[in-house]
């Protein structure tokens, strides 16, 4: 069931849901780490929404945004 949802969903929506899950997890287990990954996932969602990029480039964008967010925070 989840695989069918993920297969047919817009990648930007999946990244946005992931960002919300990580932001919610940060509220439950505060440590100021997951929020930076949530921001990176949100930026990846925005990038994926604006630019039609493939899954490997989405992972690369998330890795770059994560490194920048964590090092900046």
URUR-V869202 format. One record per residue. PHI is phi in whole degrees, -180 to 180 (* if undefined). PSI is psi in degrees with one decimal (NA if undefined). Layout:
phi:PHI psi:PSI
phi:PHI psi:PSI
This chain:
phi:* psi:-47.6
phi:-67 psi:-38.3
phi:-62 psi:-37.0
phi:-68 psi:-38.1
phi:-65 psi:-46.0
phi:-67 psi:-37.3
phi:-66 psi:-36.7
phi:-99 psi:-4.0
phi:-85 psi:156.8
phi:-69 psi:130.9
phi:-58 psi:-31.8
phi:-64 psi:-36.5
phi:-69 psi:-39.9
phi:-63 psi:-44.0
phi:-64 psi:-38.5
phi:-66 psi:-41.2
phi:-64 psi:-41.9
phi:-61 psi:-39.9
phi:-63 psi:-42.6
phi:-67 psi:-38.0
phi:-64 psi:-43.8
phi:-69 psi:-36.9
phi:-65 psi:-39.7
phi:-66 psi:-38.2
phi:-66 psi:-32.0
phi:-65 psi:-35.3
phi:-68 psi:-34.3
phi:-80 psi:-33.3
phi:-130 psi:76.4
phi:-64 psi:133.6
phi:-163 psi:0.7
phi:57 psi:33.7
phi:-117 psi:-46.5
phi:-67 psi:-25.7
phi:-64 psi:-34.4
phi:-70 psi:-36.5
phi:-70 psi:-33.5
phi:-65 psi:-40.4
phi:-64 psi:-42.5
phi:-63 psi:-40.9
phi:-66 psi:-37.3
phi:-65 psi:-41.1
phi:-66 psi:-36.2
phi:-67 psi:-38.2
phi:-62 psi:-44.3
phi:-64 psi:-42.9
phi:-63 psi:-43.1
phi:-67 psi:-32.6
phi:-69 psi:-39.3
phi:-84 psi:-33.7
phi:-122 psi:128.0
phi:-77 psi:88.5
phi:-109 psi:152.8
phi:-78 psi:169.8
phi:-59 psi:-43.7
phi:-61 psi:-37.9
phi:-73 psi:-27.7
phi:-66 psi:-42.3
phi:-64 psi:-40.1
phi:-64 psi:-43.2
phi:-62 psi:-42.7
phi:-63 psi:-41.0
phi:-63 psi:-43.6
phi:-67 psi:-47.2
phi:-62 psi:-37.5
phi:-64 psi:-45.3
phi:-63 psi:-42.1
phi:-67 psi:-41.7
phi:-68 psi:-44.1
phi:-69 psi:-41.0
phi:-73 psi:-30.5
phi:-78 psi:-23.6
phi:-95 psi:NA
